[in-house]
Amino acid sequence: MPAILLLAATAVPAQAYVGPGLGLGAASTALGVVGAILLGLLAFVWYPVKRLIRLARKAARGGGAGRR
């Protein structure tokens, strides 16, 4: 860990140009990763909610909540 901190503290500028294409590409990649994580979490939560809604509709129709 100290070696990493030492290397980070003594880093010199790269003298490189980051154009708009690379910046937009990096931003869209970051948004894509965040969006995929959020959609995954939403799907993980939505499936049990969907089952509860389906069971509630069956119970309201008189189908019984314990049946499948």
GIDALIN-V331250 format. One record per residue. N is the residue number from 1. PHI is phi as a letter, one per 30 degrees, with the letter a starting at -180 (999 if undefined). OMEGA is omega as a letter, one per 30 degrees, with the letter a starting at -180 (999 if undefined). Layout:
BEGIN
n=N phi=PHI omega=OMEGA
n=N phi=PHI omega=OMEGA
END
This chain:
BEGIN
n=1 phi=999 omega=l
n=2 phi=d omega=l
n=3 phi=d omega=l
n=4 phi=d omega=l
n=5 phi=d omega=l
n=6 phi=d omega=l
n=7 phi=d omega=l
n=8 phi=d omega=a
n=9 phi=d omega=a
n=10 phi=c omega=a
n=11 phi=d omega=l
n=12 phi=c omega=l
n=13 phi=d omega=a
n=14 phi=d omega=a
n=15 phi=h omega=a
n=16 phi=c omega=l
n=17 phi=c omega=l
n=18 phi=c omega=a
n=19 phi=d omega=a
n=20 phi=d omega=l
n=21 phi=d omega=l
n=22 phi=d omega=l
n=23 phi=d omega=l
n=24 phi=d omega=l
n=25 phi=d omega=l
n=26 phi=d omega=l
n=27 phi=d omega=a
n=28 phi=d omega=l
n=29 phi=d omega=l
n=30 phi=d omega=l
n=31 phi=d omega=l
n=32 phi=d omega=l
n=33 phi=d omega=l
n=34 phi=d omega=l
n=35 phi=d omega=l
n=36 phi=d omega=l
n=37 phi=d omega=l
n=38 phi=d omega=l
n=39 phi=d omega=l
n=40 phi=d omega=l
n=41 phi=d omega=l
n=42 phi=d omega=l
n=43 phi=d omega=l
n=44 phi=d omega=l
n=45 phi=d omega=a
n=46 phi=d omega=a
n=47 phi=e omega=l
n=48 phi=d omega=l
n=49 phi=d omega=l
n=50 phi=d omega=l
n=51 phi=d omega=l
n=52 phi=d omega=l
n=53 phi=d omega=l
n=54 phi=d omega=l
n=55 phi=d omega=l
n=56 phi=d omega=l
n=57 phi=d omega=l
n=58 phi=d omega=a
n=59 phi=d omega=l
n=60 phi=d omega=l
n=61 phi=d omega=a
n=62 phi=j omega=a
n=63 phi=d omega=a
n=64 phi=i omega=a
n=65 phi=d omega=a
n=66 phi=d omega=a
n=67 phi=d omega=l
n=68 phi=c omega=999
END
